[in-house]
């Protein structure tokens, strides 16, 4: 494990001198894996997607919009869908380079939907709820060419409180994907 972190550190240090151009706009999309605790306290593993668009104001700061969806088909809870739409700042502490670490804080709205099948004499039911949602996270992008890159890793934490729950319902998300950059930001 020490070798992995050492190699990653060297890779980041090597990327710092290779000054990259800051894009005006950045689009990214990819698959996600979410570990979500629902309003009943049940941990769900959800597979889904995320899409984000960013406008870079400075070389170290941008504004981001992110939309996501995650799904699980579980016998007990039914078919669960979780959607979010959020906006907020994205920070580039080392600016844009071949390897670009970043972090963000997003706030917006979440939607939870459950389709519960008929079981044991109980009728099928559907329930859904909107709630405020926020998310904090970080990631690492590898820029392949002038426009294309790979989102090597993204980790986010985002709690919600659906159905008026007083206890936070945490969502841990891991994702990868591709990035596409448009335009160049002037110094």
Secondary structure, 3 states (H helix, E strand, C coil): CHHHHHHHHHHHHHHHCCECCCCCEEEEEEEEEEEEECCCCCEEEEEEEEEEEEEECCCCEEEEEEEEEEEEEECCCEEEEEEEEEEEEEECCCCCECEEEEEEEEEEEEEEEEEECCECCECCEEEEEEEEEEEEEEEEEEECCCCEEEEEEEEEECCECHHHCCCCECEEEEEEEEEEEECCCCC
